[in-house]
Amino acid sequence: MYHDTAAALLVDGKLVVAVEEERFSRIKHGKRPDVDNPHQFPERAIRFCLDYAGLTAEDIDHVAYSFDPELRRTRFRAEWWQDPRAEEVFLLRLGQVRDVADGVLRRQLRQKFHFVPHHLAHAASAYFPSGFDQAAILTVDGIGEAAASTLGKAVGKHIESIETYDFPHSLGFAWEVICGYLGFDPYDASKLMGLAAYGNPETFRRQLKQMIRVGEEDYAVDPEAMGFQSVKTSRLESLLGPPRYEGMAFERRHADIAAALQVATNEAIMALARRVRRKVPFDKLCFSGGVALNCVTNELVKRSGLFSEVFIPYAPQDSGTAIGAALVVHCAKAKGPPERGNSTPYLGPEFDRREILAAVKSSGFTPQLSKNPARDAAEMLAEGKIVAWFQGRMEFGPRALGNRSLLADPRRPDMRNILNQKVKHREDFRPFAPSVLAEHADEWFDVGDHVRSHEFMLFACPVRSDRKDRIPAVLHQDGTARLQLVSRASNPRYHELISCFHELTGVPLVVNTSFNDSEPIVCTPADAIVTFRKSGIDALFMDNVYLTADS
């Protein structure tokens, strides 16, 4: 696909391994969203999946690709591009995909290769891991073949599209445009979400209403007001004023614009939620697509009362379509249904002690061994140190969830600035998330009903007023935190560490941010050591091997 390329492998309907290409290539998102590269495959990710499962290319029964060129030809209009030749290039490259797949696997796939509609792959990536027997489905992203939002329903192993909102009615593209307008990369929606909490949404509410019009059960995006590439005349600057460029100081109005966009997105998604609830007679919702990474909106949908339960997968953005496409093809070609309810994100590479020690030796560091890594790491955190925690199988998706994480003490008021400036080298307004023991979460946060997606850091929950002063490092400007619930069942080693920190401090949570520094999340011990060496991290724990900055 365009970006966030990944590979996933099902064996007898069970997801056994999945990994994003960026973790191997060290290029964020794997590749740029370019019309000239849909034929570029995640080759290293594919090789890893086969090796992990002990399979060869000859063992593969079917290959799925999460985009349908024929659907693109029939639904997408070339005039939506500023230069119609872009669509010609895109379709030509899509025409190479089958041959590239044959070349990567070194065999003729013929009828074993399948194009899967993009939004169907998104829907499947949410529905089957949810474990629901039936559900309403909402997919919202930048664009699939032509659709930007899709309403659907699922029963058993069948998923059906009910209604679509085609381009230009794209909330995902709206975020990309405003990211660019405010001097961010188009991928930087998370920065925009963080900035929004500092703004007043009323300042630009009228302008955003011209750009994204929302009714009780629908929405529409004005491409000229939004300044999409497809239009000849953009009204973006006339509505919002001069853009910010990279390196320029942030002004209050920039935060106000981000806040107004967040409110408009909330309203549009709630309208779609009401619409799909009316059209589909099921009280459970599966939400997917890149817009489903918006924690503020997700919290509103969850608390709306429209659905008894909301499930969002750990990778709702495009990398998750690798999993979804495989599940769709399994349902179409295999006799039995796929495994349901398997929602673990820990699907990637893991490394044994021998591999870890070899990486440490080649780096020149002196390894130390811990008899109790969770206890030792917790003690360091309680002393104010920043600890890199590298354990078990790597997470799939954009969040570090306790296996490739940087951890810190949430009690320290200066910890956010230390992490942003000295470790992550990013904007000061960026918040940090807490990982909290599930059994103590309600004492510190207004979580509401616990759902499995709370394990994936996908909801912005209010911090209880009597606890705010005790955990300033994870308190965002709006009084919320994008928390991750950690249970003993979901991640026993990480749960043990946080439990040790709780025993030492009386606080059942730690700061958790991804183990990286302006790069993809670390994958291998060598990656971890490089990032440890160049960043202001005090200690690195890999299995029971640990390094300190002075070792």
QUIFENDA-V98740 format. One record per helix or strand of 2 or more residues. SS is the DSSP state (alpha for helix, beta for strand). FROM is the first residue (numbers start at 1). TO is the last residue. If there is no record, write none. Layout:
SS_FROM_TO / SS_FROM_TO
This chain:
beta_6_11 / beta_14_20 / alpha_22_25 / alpha_43_53 / alpha_57_59 / beta_63_65 / alpha_69_75 / alpha_78_80 / alpha_85_94 / alpha_97_105 / alpha_110_112 / beta_113_115 / alpha_118_130 / beta_134_140 / beta_147_155 / beta_158_166 / alpha_171_181 / alpha_189_196 / alpha_205_211 / beta_212_214 / beta_219_221 / alpha_223_226 / alpha_236_240 / alpha_252_279 / beta_284_288 / alpha_290_293 / alpha_295_303 / beta_309_312 / alpha_320_333 / alpha_353_363 / beta_368_369 / alpha_373_382 / beta_387_390 / beta_404_408 / alpha_415_423 / beta_433_437 / alpha_438_444 / beta_445_446 / alpha_452_456 / beta_459_463 / alpha_468_470 / alpha_472_474 / beta_480_486 / alpha_492_505 / beta_509_514 / alpha_525_534 / beta_539_542 / beta_545_548
